[in-house]
């Protein structure tokens, strides 16, 4: 066993084991029609105290010695920052504008209803689950926000797998989730500000600084990035673009961390203001994705699994009743709210229920939010475990629910032409025109949708 001062040998064992097991888990659930994130979450839980630590504690202690845990967490968080940058870049702004009316209504209802019901639930849970010293307001706000999350990347993966990515229902669902994503991250930023501020004035100051940061990113940095990108397109300085993208997401994350609204928010905003339609940006983002998503993100799943402990619930049957209540409120508020709002906007019952089922998918986004809450000390390990299980169940239920809802219903023609399944795929090319193995282009020349790349946190398997 390596000394505590030298964690490198421990990391050289833990990292490949985690990466390979997460890949195995993702492949296993893929055969059952589930998005890979379900398998990765399950692997994270199995490697934690819920299973391996209970069944064979010596093996878990050997695989994850205390000297390596902080480094695994840091690497996982770096992967999260890159992932949040990719999610921000993933936002299809044209789809948002095209579906703005219906998407805004569905998104507002599917956020407002979970916020309301989550608030009532959190008020009842405060006495049993709030850590000592945590005020009622940040606890209630955080639980309410956790109930309102939709995993935009996981939804995109599910729609891509089902061939619904460019259908009318798929585009509308993605637009709803994009609105929901932006709203959720803004709400989380507000919760973090309230949780970390020592006084109401500090919370207001943090909020104002966050707004100023967002305005600076949109009004100042976005045009600068557009000019730099255009110059890079002409000069083929693609390696410099990679450095600028990575440095920019790190510095943006640092800025929001110093402001007090969490580093992930800065990486997300930086991704949202990067230029769209640039081959050099797409190529360098694919390079970041090709390493961060399959290598760094699995470390986040494992650190999440190490923090969750199902045995905390097994010791008290009342905890399972609360877990059931959390799951019921989460499904009723999100699925019911999304379905009702979509139906009111003129969708058929089948399409409305499909949109509601997709909005109920939480996946990796929920895990990110929960880890923020646990890191802030707003929630404890028991409630963290309950919410992780809720995220796993609601994510795993999405594909079977869609199968049931849309059974016997042929999907409509896509809004844009897709490459036939048997048509050969042309190798992707770098900005200078040379072939590259990172990505692929469709036979018609249009890029493969980015959602099919980052989706739930893993690349599409070929």
N, C-alpha and C positions, 0 to 999 in steps of 0.2 A: 504494500500500500504506500502510495506516495506521501511525502510529508505535507503537512497543511500549507507550508509556504511554497510548495511547488505543485500546483494543481494540473499542470499540463498533461502528465501521463494519464490522470483520471479523465480529463476531457477527451483525450485521444481514444479512450475506450467508450465513454458515454455517448459522444456525438455520433459516431457511425452506427452504434446499436440503435439509438433513437431514430435516426434517419431511415434505416432499413426497416425497422418495425413499423414506423408510420407508413412507409410505402407499402408494406405487406397489408396493413390494415386498410389502407385506401383501396388497394386492388381487391381485397376480399369483399368489401361492401359494395364496390362497383358492380360486381356480379349480381348483387341483389337489387340493383337499380337505385342505389343510394349514392349521393354525392360523396366524394372521398373524405370530406371534412368529418363526416360521421365516423368513419374508421379511425381517423387521426385523433378525434376526441376520445374514442373508446380506448385506443392504445395509451393515450396519456393517462386516463383513469386507471387502466390495468397496471401501469408501471408505478402508480402512486400507492399511498397507504390503503386505498380501498381494496386492492387485491394483492399485488406483489408484497407490499409492506406488511400485510396481514398474513399471507400464506408463507412467505419466506423472507423475513425482515433482514436476515444477514445478506441475502443476495441484493436486496434493494440498497442496503448501506454500502455494499461493495461497488455497485454500479453508480450510485449517486452519493459519494462521500460529501460531508459538509464543505470540504475545501473547494469543491467544484460547483456547488449549487449557485453561488452568486455569479459565477462566470457563465454558466448556462443561461441564467436569467438575463444577463446583459446581452449575450448573443441573440437570444430570442427576442428581446426588445428591439435590437437593431433590425432584425427581420421584420418586426411589426412596423417600424418606421418606414421601411421600404415598401411594405405592403400597403400602408395607408397612403403613401405617395401614389402607388399604382391605382388604388381605389379612387383617389381624387382625379387622377388622369383618366380613369375609366368612365367618369360621368359623361353621358351622351347629352350634351347641352342642346343639340338640335331636337332630340326626342323630347326633352323637357319642354322646350318651347312649343313643339307641335302638339303635345298632349297636356299643355299646362292647365287647362280648366278642369278636366276630369281628374288628372293626376293630382292636382292640388287638393281637390275635394276629398278624394280617397285617402290621400296621405294625411291630411289634417284630421279626418275622422279616425283613421287607424293609429294616429298618435294621441289624439285628445282622449279617446275612450280608454285606452290602456293607462294613460296618465291619471285619469279620474279614478278608475277602479283600482289601479295600483296604489294610489294615495290612500284610499279607504283600507285596502289590505295592509299597507305598511303601518297605518295607525294602530291596527290591531296587533301587528307583529312587534311593534317597537319594544314593548316590555319584555318580550321573550328573546329577541334576536339582536337588539342593538348592543354593540360593544360598550363597555363601561366608559362613561365620559363623552359619548357621542350625543349631540343634541338631536332633538326630534326632527327639526327641519331638514338638515342634510340627509339623515337616514330616510325620511319619507320621500324626499325629492329623488334620491338615488334609486330606491326601489321602484318608484313610478317610472323613471326613465328606463330602467332595466326592462320593464314590462313593454315598453313601446318600441323596442328595437326590431328592425328588419334587416336581414343580411343581404344586402344588394349583391355582393359577389357570389354567394351561394345560389341565390335565385337565378343569376345569369347562367351559372353552370347547369342548373336543372333545366332551364329553358333551352340551352344549347344542346344538351343531351337528348331532349325530346323533339328537337327540330322546330321549336316554337320561338326561337330567339328573335326572328324578324316578322312573326305574325302580328296581327292587330292586337290580340290579347297579350302576347309577349312584350311588344313594345310598350303598351299601356302599363303592364305590370312593372317593367323596368323603370319607366318614368315615375310611377308611384313610389317605387323603392328608392329612387334617386332623391326625390323630394324628402322621403322619410329619413334617408341617410343624413342629408344635410341638416334637417331639423334635429335629429337625434344627437349629432355631434355638437350642435350649438347648445342643446339642452344639457349635454354632459359637461361642456365647458362651463356653463352656468353653475352646475352642481359642484364642480371642482372649485370654482371661485368661492362659492358659499362655504364649502367644507374647509378650505385652507385659509380663508380670511379671518382675521381676528375680530373684525367689527363690521357692521353694515357698510360703513364708508369704504373700507378696504374692498369689500365685495363689489361695490359700485365702481371703484377705481379699476379693479381688475376687468370688469365687464367693458368699461370704456376703452381700456388699453387693448382689449381683444378686438373690439370694433375698429379701432384705429389701425391695428395690425392687418385686419382683413381688407380695409379700404386701401392701405398702402400696397398690399399684394396685388389687388385688382387694378388700382389706378396707376401705380408706378412700376412695380416689378413686371407685371404682365406685358406691357408694351416693350420693356427692355428685353425680356425673354424672346419676344417675337422678332425683334431686330437681330439679336444674337443668333437665333435659329436660322433666320434668312441668310445671314452671313456664313454660318456653318454649312448650309446647303450649297452655297457657291464655292466654298473653299475646301469642302470635304474634311473639316477638322473634327471628325466624329469622336475621336478619343477625348478631345477637350470637352465635348458636350457631355460625355459620361461623367467626367470629373465635376463639371458645373452642376449637373443634375443631382449627383450624390451630395456635393457640398451644399447645394441650395436646400435640399430637404433636411440636412442635418442642422444648418443654421436657422431655418424656419422653425424646426422642432425646438431648438434651443431658445429661440425668441419667445415662443408661447409657453415654454417651461418656466422661463424667467418671469413672464407676465403672471403665471399662476393658473393656466387653463390646460395644462398637460401638453407634453411634447407631441403626442400623436395628432393633435389638432393642427399644429403647424405643418407637419408633413402632409396631411390631408389637403390643406389649403394650397400648399405649394404645388401639389399635383393638379389641383383644380385650375390653377392659373397657367399651367404649361401650355404652349401652343398646340392646337389640334391640327391633324392632317399633315404633319411634318414627318417625312421618312426618317430623318436623322433622329428625331425625338422617339419615334416608334421603335427604331432599331436599338437605341441605347436603353430605353425602358425595358425592352425584351431581354437585354443582357443583364440588367439588374434583376429582373424577374427570374431569369434562368438559374441564378445562384441563390437568391434570397428565399424564394418560395419553397423549393424542395430541400434546401439545406438548413436555413435559419429558422423558418417558421415551425418545423417539427419540435424544435427546442422550446418554443412557447407552449405547445400543446402539453409537453411533458411537465414543464414548470407549473402549468395549470393543474395537471393531474396530481402533482405532488402536494398542491395546496388543498385539493378536494379530498374529503375523507367520508365515505358513505357510512362508516362505522359510527360516526357522530350521530347519525339519524337512527341507526339500528338500536342504539341504547335506549331510545325513548320513542314509543309508538306515537306520541303526540306530534313529534317532529314529522312523521310521515303524513299525518293529517294536514299539517301546514304545507308540506310539499305538494300534496294533492290540491290544496286550495290555491297555491301559487300556479300550478299547471292549469287548473280550471280557469282562473282569472286570465292568465296569459292567452289561452286559446279563445275563450269567449270574447275578450276585448279586441284582440288583434284580428282573428279570423272573422268574428262576427261584425266588427266595425268595418273592416275592409269590404266584406261582402255587402253589407247594407249600403255603404256609400257608393260602391260600384253599381249596385242595382238602382239607386236613386239617380245616378248619372245617366241611366238609359241602357246599361248592359243587360243581357239576358241573365236568367238565374244561373245557368251553367257557367257562363263567363264570369259572372260576379263571384260565384263560389270559388272558381279557379283563382281569381285575383286575391280573394280572401285567404285561400290556402297558401298562396305564395307569400303574401305579406306576413303570414304567421311563421315563416322560416327565419331562424335567428342565427344559427351557425357561428362562424368565427367572430363576427362583429359583436355578438353578445359576450363571448368569452373575453374579448378585449375590454369591453365596458366593465365586466365583473372583476377583472384583474385590476383595473383602475380603482374600483371601489374598495377592494380588499387592500390594495397598497396604501390607500388613504386612511384605512382604518374605519371607514364608514360602515362596513358590514364585517361580520366575523366569519370564521371558517364554516360554521354550520349553515348559515344562510347562503354563503358562497357555494357550498356543495349543492344545496337545494336548487339554486338558480342555474348551476352548471347542468344538473340533470334535466331541468326544464328546457334549457337550450338544446340539449342532445335529443330529447324526445320530440320537441316541436320541429326540429330540423329533419329528423328521421321520418316524421309523419308526412312531410310535404309531398314526396314522390308518390307514395301509396294513395294519398288523398287525391292527387291529380289523376292517377290511374282510374280511381273509382268515379270521379266526377266526369271525366271526359271519355269514359268507356263507350266504345262504339261510335265515337264522334270523330270523323276525319278532320285533321287540322286544316285550317284555311290556307290558301296560297300565301307564301311569304311576301312581304312588301318589297324586298329586293331579291334578285335572282341568286340562288345559292348553287355552288358547284355540285354536280351529281356525285353520288358516293363513289362511283366507279371511275371518275375522271382523274387522271394523274395530277399530282400536285407539283407545281413548279417550285424549285428551291428558292427560299427567300434570298434577297440580295441586300448587301450593305449599301449605304448611301452612295458609294462610288461605283456601284453596279456589280461588284464581285459577289459570287455566291456565298451564302452563309447558312450555317446549320442551326442557328438559334430559333428562327421562326419559319413560317411557310406562307406562301401566297396562294390564293385560289387561282384556278386556271383562267378565270376572267380578268385577273389582274387586280381585283379589289382585296384589301387586306382582310385576313381572318379577323372576326370581331375580337377585340381585346378581352371581352368577358369570357370567351372560350379559352383564354390563356390564364388569367389570374383567378377567375371564378371563385371557388371556395378556398383558395389557398394552395392549389396545386395545378400544374399544367395538365392539359388534356392528354390522356394517354393515346398514343397512336395505335 
